[in-house]
Amino acid sequence: MSEQTIQNDLFSNSVTILDKYECLSLGATTIGDLIKAKRINCGKVRAFVKNKGKKPDVLIVDSSKKVIVYIECKLPSEFNTDEKVEAAIHQEIDVAKELGVKIFVATDGSKFVWVNALTSRRILDEEGNEVRAAIQPKIEERKIATLIERLTIDLSETNDCLRQIKYSDPTNLAKKIGGLLKNIKFTTPKDSLYTFVELFLFKYLSDINILAPTENFDYIWNLYREQGRTKDEVLYRYIHEPREKSANSFPKRRIRRR
């Protein structure tokens, strides 16, 4: 069985995952070809001429054509020792990193090794065990889409682990914000709802530590108290820092037309 056969079995041509992601099985297609054909959105790599000739086996892209997962396929005979696995990883991981990809996966079709491309270290689950999930988009779409979404948010240059999911009841927060806005006069009901959702999400994501210390509600609120700060400056900071982070935490979903 060839590498091409292995990747075709898993990702025959173009396979979608819950209409959120698309798996591009590429064969001899180069990164330069993909950029030129606008099949991937990766302006950053234009500066890295050496990588334009690289031929990825499989790329998983989101609805904006941003590369989310870089997959390297190997024959079982090229993947049957720790040394060969490491060689497979190091062969392409620098390319993935330069493409801005966090998730790198090396596989022989049955064994899957997940690596944080930002650190070159193995990705761990909440219990500290290596993630070994099989990427089989034709079989477990929802499971793999959820894993990819979580890793896209959780992985960083200082974190290789899936974070524990913490559940909290936002009812009290909603009531508190509703009370604060109750006596404020808005032009239209639409403005009232928009303001409530905007403020609620900002405060909620701050409380559950999704937003960084310099992005959260308390930090932005305290900027108003600093001398020399204008409302326009603080609003600009909010829009281009915490608001952008909030938007990126909830990837856009493509709507399937019936």
ZIRA-V524442 format. One record per helix or strand of 3 or more residues. SS is the DSSP state (hx for helix, st for strand). FROM is the first residue (numbers start at 0). LEN is the number of residues. Records with the same first field share a line. If there is no record, write none. Layout:
SS->FROM-LEN, FROM-LEN
This chain:
hx->2-9, 30-6, 42-5, 48-3, 75-3, 81-17, 140-14, 170-12, 188-19, 216-7, 230-10, 241-7
st->13-4, 20-5, 57-5, 66-7, 102-5, 111-5
